[in-house]
Amino acid sequence: MLQSIGLDERRPVAQSARQPSAHAIERHEQWIAFVGKLSLEKGVHCLIAAAPEIIARTPWARLILIGDGVARAHFIAMRDALARGDLDQAAVAMQLASESSPEHYAEWVAEYWAGLDLKTYRQQAIAADLRNRIIFTGYRTAPQVAHLIKHAELLVIPSLIKEAFPLVSVEALCSGLMFVAPYSGGLAPIIDRATTELGEFGSLARVEYRPDRLIPEMIDRVSQLLTYIDSPLRRTEVASQCRRFAIRHFDWANIVSRIESVYVTALYRHM
């Protein structure tokens, strides 16, 4: 299926030209954005669980979770429990969040924790200052979301369901942001194209859709991307390449041209 979005209102913003947002984003901070429903199936708990290791590797990292959902209060409780190093209470918060989900998505984090040195992880979580490093914005309108993600360095789509066509991935590219996401569903062909056409940083979009690998690989890819775009010049170039990629594959003008070519080809075959 051909998919597209309008690109007129979205453009990459050079890091040097960015202005402070409502959350007082400082010049040296590197913001990781999530946009969507706050629920277990969207993998929000996986991103929160990954935060201590991400911040340990990239000390200027911050997370901004844009959106709302029935599990929001439980995710805040999970963040706060991790900030105290209390994994038991963090697990309780996940279980409460799972009451609104038909699947056992909390097990993805349990699988990740099972492979860790929990003493080191607790120390990382306490040191990470998670209450100030993970921001929940609540519901935001489309223009407000566009404004907020202008200040982000990259977008994470930790979805545990196989999305048909996650529009947020293309909206991120239109805004000059690379994304990190599981290789599944409608994300897979976008990731394949990004890997082929965007080179080194495009290949960092992919994480394996497996309980034992999703969170560790997400940590690796996010940390590598934040390091890769730490230079303002490189960040500007990445933004430009992401937007050109989005226009090439998802702009309406190009989509319509491809549809027309299909009809023209079919017409000539029957003449």
Stockholm file with secondary structure:
# STOCKHOLM 1.0

chainA/1-271         MLQSIGLDERRPVAQSARQPSAHAIERHEQWIAFVGKLSLEKGVHCLIAAAPEIIARTPWARLILIGDGVARAHFIAMRDALARGDLDQAAVAMQLASESSPEHYAEWVAEYWAGLDLKTYRQQAIAADLRNRIIFTGYRTAPQVAHLIKHAELLVIPSLIKEAFPLVSVEALCSGLMFVAPYSGGLAPIIDRATTELGEFGSLARVEYRPDRLIPEMIDRVSQLLTYIDSPLRRTEVASQCRRFAIRHFDWANIVSRIESVYVTALYRHM
#=GR chainA/1-271 SS CCCCBCCTTCCCCCGGGCCCCTTCCCTTCEEEEEESCCSGGGTHHHHHHHHHHHHHHSTTEEEEEEBCCTTHHHHHHHHHHHHTTCHHHHHHHHHHHGGGCSSCTHHHHHHHHHTSCHHHHHHHHHHTTHHHHEEEEECCCHHHHHHHHTTCSEEECCCSSCCSCCHHHHHHHHTTCEEEEESCTTHHHHHHHHHHHSHHHHGGGEECCSTTTHHHHHHHHHHHHHHHTCSHHHHHHHHHHHHHHHHHHHBHHHHHHHHHHHHHHHHHHTC
#=GC SS_cons         CCCCBCCTTCCCCCGGGCCCCTTCCCTTCEEEEEESCCSGGGTHHHHHHHHHHHHHHSTTEEEEEEBCCTTHHHHHHHHHHHHTTCHHHHHHHHHHHGGGCSSCTHHHHHHHHHTSCHHHHHHHHHHTTHHHHEEEEECCCHHHHHHHHTTCSEEECCCSSCCSCCHHHHHHHHTTCEEEEESCTTHHHHHHHHHHHSHHHHGGGEECCSTTTHHHHHHHHHHHHHHHTCSHHHHHHHHHHHHHHHHHHHBHHHHHHHHHHHHHHHHHHTC
//
